[in-house]
Amino acid sequence: MAAALALLSKLLPLYITVGLGWLAGRYLQASGKHIAGIMLYMVTPAVIFAGVMNAPLSPSVVLLPLLVYGFCTIVALVHLWIARRWLSEAANMIPLTVGTGNTGYFGIPVALLLFGEEGVGLYIVCMLGTTLFENSLGFYLAARGRFGVRDCLLKVIRLPSLYAFFLGVTLNFAEIGIPAIMQPLFDNLRGTYSILGMMIIGMSILSLQGLAGDLRFTLLAFIGKFMAWPLLAFAFWWVDSRWLGVYDPAIHRSLFLVSITPIAANTVVIATLLDTSPRQVAGTALLSTVFALLYIPLMVSLFVS
């Protein structure tokens, strides 16, 4: 019980930040679209680069993002198939909604609380798989709702987060670190990433009425994010621990934590940039964030702690 309360106290500032974003959008006419561009093309690549540079990489650990990327892809494509037959609008946002998660500014504080400074490095490597999916196939599938194949591929190629990841891996293996004089900049950008990312959710909600929007979209998003993804992660944990023996329990726990995070705030960022049902996505993301306030402590107490 004490651990659950401690976890709740870590999460509460994130909800306050969402509320501040709603106030900014409601009364200050703050533009979430402009901030979304800054987040996607400037702040997020810097955070990814610094995270990879500081992670304890090895050839086997580098495969973790690819494993997570595969899980994201499976969940996303299955739910896209369902969405195209069940939803009239916003079907192409479902893969991004269920495939990724708020693994950064929501998941990292939880990982620090559960695993400490050493264990959080493995978690960051795992969460890079969701980031790669978000900035490649996830973005492509979302853009296909409004653009042709060529335009979607061009948009993906222009995303700097992919290049930031591979540059970070290259420099890390070459044992080239971030210069000490630049470290404060990356620390500040990580704080900016957390604050603005959560505020964008609030900015996209013009009214607190009808947050769910299309109930079918919200229901499918919740099933994919809070049932299908965790079940897939737990199934891999069970199979690997019993028969394969590829990864140790610390990595299993990190993978499971990645799977139970709420809908990513960057999903709202991308929906805003693409002008693809941003209010629907923002409302669903906010509801998932509220739901996670109780869901994550419950799942952690059952399977992780």
Solvent accessible surface area in square Angstrom, and as a share of the most:
residue,aa,sasa,rsa
1,M,183,0.82
2,A,80,0.62
3,A,70,0.54
4,A,27,0.21
5,L,96,0.48
6,A,41,0.32
7,L,4,0.02
8,L,42,0.21
9,S,66,0.43
10,K,98,0.41
11,L,0,0.00
12,L,90,0.45
13,P,73,0.46
14,L,19,0.09
15,Y,38,0.14
16,I,113,0.57
17,T,19,0.11
18,V,9,0.05
19,G,31,0.30
20,L,93,0.46
21,G,0,0.00
22,W,51,0.18
23,L,84,0.42
24,A,12,0.09
25,G,11,0.11
26,R,113,0.41
27,Y,138,0.53
28,L,135,0.67
29,Q,140,0.62
30,A,35,0.27
31,S,46,0.29
32,G,13,0.12
33,K,102,0.43
34,H,137,0.61
35,I,31,0.16
36,A,0,0.00
37,G,18,0.17
38,I,81,0.41
39,M,1,0.00
40,L,1,0.00
41,Y,93,0.35
42,M,130,0.58
43,V,5,0.03
44,T,1,0.01
45,P,13,0.08
46,A,16,0.13
47,V,21,0.12
48,I,11,0.06
49,F,30,0.13
50,A,7,0.05
51,G,15,0.15
52,V,0,0.00
53,M,21,0.09
54,N,92,0.47
55,A,7,0.05
56,P,79,0.50
57,L,28,0.14
58,S,39,0.25
59,P,106,0.67
60,S,64,0.41
61,V,18,0.10
62,V,33,0.19
63,L,97,0.48
64,L,0,0.00
65,P,3,0.02
66,L,108,0.54
67,L,45,0.22
68,V,0,0.00
69,Y,59,0.23
70,G,29,0.27
71,F,19,0.08
72,C,0,0.00
73,T,27,0.16
74,I,93,0.47
75,V,6,0.03
76,A,0,0.00
77,L,82,0.41
78,V,78,0.45
79,H,10,0.05
80,L,9,0.05
81,W,149,0.52
82,I,59,0.30
83,A,0,0.00
84,R,136,0.49
85,R,155,0.57
86,W,93,0.33
87,L,15,0.08
88,S,96,0.62
89,E,126,0.57
90,A,18,0.14
91,A,16,0.12
92,N,23,0.12
93,M,0,0.00
94,I,0,0.00
95,P,0,0.00
96,L,1,0.00
97,T,1,0.00
98,V,0,0.00
99,G,0,0.00
100,T,2,0.01
101,G,5,0.05
102,N,3,0.02
103,T,5,0.03
104,G,5,0.05
105,Y,9,0.03
106,F,0,0.00
107,G,0,0.00
108,I,34,0.17
109,P,35,0.22
110,V,1,0.00
111,A,0,0.00
112,L,72,0.36
113,L,65,0.33
114,L,51,0.25
115,F,43,0.18
116,G,30,0.29
117,E,137,0.61
118,E,161,0.72
119,G,17,0.17
120,V,13,0.08
121,G,10,0.10
122,L,34,0.17
123,Y,0,0.00
124,I,34,0.17
125,V,0,0.00
126,C,0,0.00
127,M,13,0.06
128,L,4,0.02
129,G,0,0.00
130,T,4,0.02
131,T,16,0.09
132,L,15,0.07
133,F,0,0.00
134,E,9,0.04
135,N,1,0.00
136,S,20,0.13
137,L,46,0.23
138,G,0,0.00
139,F,4,0.02
140,Y,41,0.15
141,L,15,0.07
142,A,0,0.00
143,A,0,0.00
144,R,91,0.33
145,G,42,0.40
146,R,136,0.50
147,F,63,0.26
148,G,37,0.36
149,V,75,0.43
150,R,175,0.64
151,D,60,0.31
152,C,0,0.00
153,L,89,0.44
154,L,56,0.28
155,K,53,0.23
156,V,19,0.11
157,I,101,0.51
158,R,156,0.57
159,L,1,0.00
160,P,37,0.23
161,S,1,0.01
162,L,31,0.15
163,Y,125,0.48
164,A,12,0.10
165,F,13,0.05
166,F,121,0.51
167,L,95,0.47
168,G,0,0.00
169,V,22,0.13
170,T,85,0.49
171,L,42,0.21
172,N,27,0.14
173,F,97,0.40
174,A,59,0.46
175,E,159,0.71
176,I,94,0.48
177,G,54,0.52
178,I,27,0.14
179,P,80,0.51
180,A,91,0.71
181,I,150,0.76
182,M,76,0.34
183,Q,54,0.24
184,P,77,0.48
185,L,85,0.42
186,F,28,0.12
187,D,58,0.30
188,N,104,0.53
189,L,42,0.21
190,R,112,0.41
191,G,34,0.33
192,T,46,0.27
193,Y,21,0.08
194,S,32,0.21
195,I,95,0.48
196,L,41,0.20
197,G,0,0.00
198,M,0,0.00
199,M,32,0.14
200,I,0,0.00
201,I,0,0.00
202,G,1,0.01
203,M,14,0.06
204,S,17,0.11
205,I,8,0.04
206,L,76,0.38
207,S,53,0.34
208,L,106,0.53
209,Q,160,0.71
210,G,68,0.65
211,L,38,0.19
212,A,21,0.16
213,G,48,0.46
214,D,47,0.24
215,L,128,0.64
216,R,96,0.35
217,F,1,0.00
218,T,14,0.08
219,L,95,0.47
220,L,5,0.03
221,A,0,0.00
222,F,42,0.17
223,I,65,0.33
224,G,0,0.00
225,K,1,0.00
226,F,13,0.06
227,M,109,0.49
228,A,30,0.23
229,W,2,0.01
230,P,6,0.04
231,L,116,0.58
232,L,48,0.24
233,A,2,0.02
234,F,78,0.32
235,A,47,0.37
236,F,36,0.15
237,W,43,0.15
238,W,111,0.39
239,V,52,0.30
240,D,0,0.00
241,S,69,0.44
242,R,153,0.56
243,W,169,0.59
244,L,105,0.52
245,G,60,0.58
246,V,98,0.57
247,Y,34,0.13
248,D,74,0.38
249,P,80,0.50
250,A,35,0.27
251,I,13,0.06
252,H,4,0.02
253,R,74,0.27
254,S,1,0.01
255,L,4,0.02
256,F,3,0.01
257,L,0,0.00
258,V,2,0.01
259,S,0,0.00
260,I,0,0.00
261,T,0,0.00
262,P,0,0.00
263,I,0,0.00
264,A,4,0.03
265,A,0,0.00
266,N,7,0.04
267,T,0,0.00
268,V,0,0.00
269,V,0,0.00
270,I,0,0.00
271,A,0,0.00
272,T,17,0.10
273,L,46,0.23
274,L,8,0.04
275,D,84,0.43
276,T,14,0.08
277,S,35,0.23
278,P,34,0.22
279,R,159,0.58
280,Q,27,0.12
281,V,1,0.00
282,A,0,0.00
283,G,1,0.01
284,T,0,0.00
285,A,0,0.00
286,L,18,0.09
287,L,52,0.26
288,S,0,0.00
289,T,0,0.00
290,V,79,0.46
291,F,91,0.38
292,A,0,0.00
293,L,41,0.20
294,L,132,0.66
295,Y,24,0.09
296,I,0,0.00
297,P,11,0.07
298,L,101,0.50
299,M,27,0.12
300,V,7,0.04
301,S,68,0.44
302,L,112,0.56
303,F,76,0.32
304,V,13,0.07
305,S,103,0.66
